[in-house]
Amino acid sequence: MPLYWWGLSAALCILGTLFLLISMGVLGGISGQLMPLLDEVKAQLQDFGDITTNTVGRAADTMDIVEVRVSQAMGQAAEASTTVRRQALGVGAVLAGLYAATRIVGAFRKSRRRRR
């Protein structure tokens, strides 16, 4: 092998080593700037998770309250419908009685007129 080949190989090896050291420095600088950002993102994600958990808990509590109130309203509606049904039956019975009474009175009057 010629001597210039050894010199060229040594120069390229030194140049490669320099490029490797420079790239390590650049990557170190990038990671030095990136790590605080990643830590901040991690902290924000944890905060977001806490907020989400709190929101889900409040939503569950709200749904429980809504369920109780809907159940109460349905119970009150059932009671009101029972009351209205009873009142309607009572009014119907009164009306039927009045109708029957007017028919009886009408029949009684007709029979009195025929006797005269």
Secondary structure, DSSP 4 states (H G I P E B T S, - for coil): --HHHHHHHHHHHHHHHHHHHHHHHHHHHHHHHHHHHHHHHHHHHHHHHHHHHHHHHHHHHHHHHHHHHHHHHHHHHHHHHHHHHHHHHHHHHHHHHHHHHHHHHHHHHHHHHHH-
